[in-house]
Amino acid sequence: MKKIFSFMLIALMLSVGAMSSYAAQTHHGQQQVASATKMISGQIAKIKNNSLTIKDSAGKYHMVSVSDPSMLAGLKSGDEVTVDYANGKVTSIKKVEGYSHSAATH
């Protein structure tokens, strides 16, 4: 009986240790994903309801949300921009100066 109890206690301790180790790894992995910043360069295809749809050079469309509507001031469809974002939220928008939509299509 004493051996069975000792065996069960050891098994319980090992399983608790394994679960807390897994939880720490999972939590750490989520922090890395949450802090990853991405960048998109392309042409604004659409501005609607505080979101931007951007067409990149490969022709792929990306939609991102803008939490601060003032970031959209002075932007219009057809403008060439570089957008930094994290978790689907825009952190910065830089308009590419000197880019002309009409010159790019001719």
N, C-alpha and C positions, 0 to 999 in steps of 0.2 A: 504494500500500500504506500509506503514511504517512497519507493522508487517511482511509482506511477505519479504521485504528487510532484516529485522533483522533476520528472520528465515533462509534465504538463506546465509547470512553472517556467521551465527553460523555453519550451515552445511558445508560451505566451510572451515572454520577454523578447524573443527573436522576432515574432510577428509584429509587436509594437515598434520595435526598432526599425524594421523594414518599412512599415507604413510611414513613420515620421521622416525617414530618409526619402521616400518617394514623394511625400508632400513637399519637402524642401526643394527637391529638384523641379517639381511641377511649378511651384511658386516662382522659383528663379527663372524658369523658362518663360513664364508669362511676363515677367518684368522685361526681359529682353525683347519680346515681341512688342510690348506696349511702348517702348522707347525708340523703336526703329523708325527713322525718318526716311521718307522716299521722295524722289523728285520726278516730275513729269515736265517735259518740254514739248510744246506744240501750239496749235492754233485753237483759240476759243471757238467752239462750235455753238455753244448755247450758255446763256446766263439766265437762271430762273430760280426764284425762291431761295436765295442765298446758296445756290450751288452752281458749280461750273462744270460744263462738259467740255473736255479738251480732246482734240484729235492729234495723236502723236504722228511722227514721221512715217510710221509703218501703217498708218490709217486706222489704228485702234483707238476707240473712244474710252475715256476715263472720266468718271463723275466723282467730284469731291465736294464736300460741304464747307461753307465759309461761316465760321461762328461770328465774325465781326463784319457786318455788311459794308463798313467803310473801306474794307480791303478791295471792294469791287469798284470803287470810285474811279472814273476815267477809263474803265475797261469796256470793250464792246466785242461783239462777235466778229471774228476775223483777226483780232489782235494775236500776235505771237507772244507767248508768255513762258516763263519757267515757274513752276509751282512746287513748293516743298510742303509735304503733308505727313501727318502721323495719325494712325488710327482713323483714316478717312476724313480728318479735319485739316484744313489748310493752315499752315503756320506762316507762310510768306508767299507773295506773288510778285514776280519781277517781270515787267513788260520789257520785251526785247525792242529797244529803240532802233529806229532806222529800218525796221521791217515793214514792207509794204505788201499787203495782200494782193493788190493788183499786179505788182511787179513779180510776185512769186507764181502767179498763174499764167503769166505771158512768157 
